[in-house]
């Protein structure tokens, strides 16, 4: 992989920030369609500050953002020679299912390319930037890098570590209870929070749950409250292959992947006849090896995993150190004794507590949405 390329201290101008912000807006339009590719946006602007073309990456195997922006400019009758392209991720330099985007920008005669962040893909990793510069194009890097990176956390994680980003979603009362002691949990949070949660489901490559949640609630765990062109894969942690053959989850057209610790041949055949893909990954305790599962998901090109499970599996995932981020909805309720967010501990000292870095706190309807990264992940 080519070492990172810098700009020798170049600070972005207000103009660069403005146009890169627009490119990021275009990248967000690709939120639900690009996996396993990253979400990328591109805008092309002339020297007079006129927007010539814009686009975002299409579904895998179709055009990338740069090509879409060039096509948009052409359709509008704009010449792009001498213009500047703002791209939220380094233009690719390799031949995959599509051709190298850096070559298309060179052939179009652009004078300058502004890149938010270098591509972590080892097949690119600075090579696209290098080829643009070799062609005499000015390339500046690092404009709104943090925002561009956050849009593709899972892609960066998979490319650099071989595993997906794992996001744990919890809906709880203000005193941290996800259900009453009798298991009743519908509905702790508001309809607005539930709709927001569906948007986070939709952006993920996979939604993960455990057999306990399936047996207790019989959920569909599909995307319903937001428009999406595809349903995420459903991943089930089911050590003993107890997933019911008549569960509501089968009513949705999508892939279902089940990870188990012991696979009875008849039970496995029955689940596979329903279309499930069964993988046996046992640990020494006779449970699913969660670290091995995360690696397997990465090998299957999964970028983001959205977790909606019970407090037992939540605790196991956190204890296995596979969770990167918490997505927590807190309702203005005090439930008292109930079921907590995660079965952790008991700890003897606060030093043992899981450390979090709060990234964002937002009001969603009557509730509060909190996004926190797990420190050290």
Rosetta blueprint (number, residue, H / E / L):
1 X L
2 X L
3 X L
4 X L
5 X L
6 X L
7 X L
8 X L
9 X L
10 X L
11 X L
12 X L
13 X L
14 X H
15 X H
16 X H
17 X H
18 X H
19 X H
20 X H
21 X H
22 X H
23 X H
24 X H
25 X H
26 X H
27 X H
28 X H
29 X L
30 X L
31 X L
32 X L
33 X L
34 X L
35 X L
36 X L
37 X L
38 X L
39 X L
40 X L
41 X E
42 X E
43 X E
44 X E
45 X E
46 X L
47 X L
48 X L
49 X L
50 X L
51 X E
52 X E
53 X E
54 X E
55 X E
56 X E
57 X L
58 X L
59 X L
60 X L
61 X L
62 X L
63 X L
64 X L
65 X H
66 X H
67 X H
68 X H
69 X H
70 X H
71 X H
72 X H
73 X H
74 X H
75 X H
76 X L
77 X L
78 X L
79 X L
80 X L
81 X L
82 X L
83 X L
84 X E
85 X E
86 X E
87 X E
88 X L
89 X L
90 X L
91 X L
92 X L
93 X L
94 X L
95 X L
96 X L
97 X L
98 X L
99 X L
100 X L
101 X H
102 X H
103 X H
104 X H
105 X H
106 X H
107 X H
108 X L
109 X L
110 X L
111 X L
112 X E
113 X E
114 X E
115 X E
116 X L
117 X L
118 X L
119 X L
120 X L
121 X L
122 X L
123 X L
124 X L
125 X L
126 X L
127 X H
128 X H
129 X H
130 X H
131 X H
132 X H
133 X H
134 X H
135 X L
136 X L
137 X L
138 X E
139 X E
140 X E
141 X E
142 X L
143 X L
144 X L
145 X H
146 X H
147 X H
148 X H
149 X H
150 X H
151 X L
152 X L
153 X H
154 X H
155 X H
156 X H
157 X H
158 X H
159 X H
160 X H
161 X H
162 X L
163 X L
164 X L
165 X E
166 X E
167 X E
168 X E
169 X E
170 X E
171 X E
172 X E
173 X E
174 X L
175 X L
176 X L
177 X E
178 X E
179 X E
180 X E
181 X L
182 X L
183 X L
184 X L
185 X L
186 X L
187 X L
188 X L
189 X L
190 X L
191 X H
192 X H
193 X H
194 X H
195 X H
196 X H
197 X H
198 X H
199 X H
200 X H
201 X H
202 X H
203 X H
204 X L
205 X L
206 X E
207 X E
208 X E
209 X E
210 X E
211 X H
212 X H
213 X H
214 X H
215 X H
216 X H
217 X H
218 X L
219 X L
220 X L
221 X L
222 X L
223 X L
224 X L
225 X L
226 X L
227 X L
228 X L
229 X L
230 X L
231 X L
232 X L
233 X E
234 X E
235 X E
236 X E
237 X E
238 X L
239 X L
240 X L
241 X L
242 X L
243 X L
244 X L
245 X L
246 X L
247 X L
248 X H
249 X H
250 X H
251 X H
252 X L
253 X L
254 X L
255 X L
256 X E
257 X E
258 X E
259 X E
260 X E
261 X L
262 X L
263 X L
264 X L
265 X H
266 X H
267 X H
268 X H
269 X H
270 X H
271 X H
272 X H
273 X H
274 X L
275 X L
276 X E
277 X E
278 X E
279 X E
280 X E
281 X L
282 X E
283 X L
284 X L
285 X L
286 X L
287 X L
288 X E
289 X L
290 X H
291 X H
292 X H
293 X H
294 X H
295 X H
296 X H
297 X H
298 X H
299 X H
300 X L
301 X L
302 X L
303 X L
304 X E
305 X E
306 X E
307 X E
308 X L
309 X L
310 X L
311 X H
312 X H
313 X H
314 X H
315 X H
316 X H
317 X H
318 X H
319 X H
320 X L
321 X L
322 X L
323 X L
324 X L
325 X E
326 X E
327 X E
328 X E
329 X E
330 X E
331 X E
332 X L
333 X L
334 X L
335 X L
336 X L
337 X L
338 X E
339 X E
340 X E
341 X L
342 X L
343 X L
344 X L
345 X L
346 X L
347 X L
348 X L
349 X L
350 X H
351 X H
352 X H
353 X L
354 X L
355 X L
356 X E
357 X E
358 X E
359 X E
360 X E
361 X E
362 X E
363 X E
364 X E
365 X L
366 X L
367 X E
368 X E
369 X E
370 X E
371 X E
372 X E
373 X E
374 X E
375 X L
376 X L
377 X L
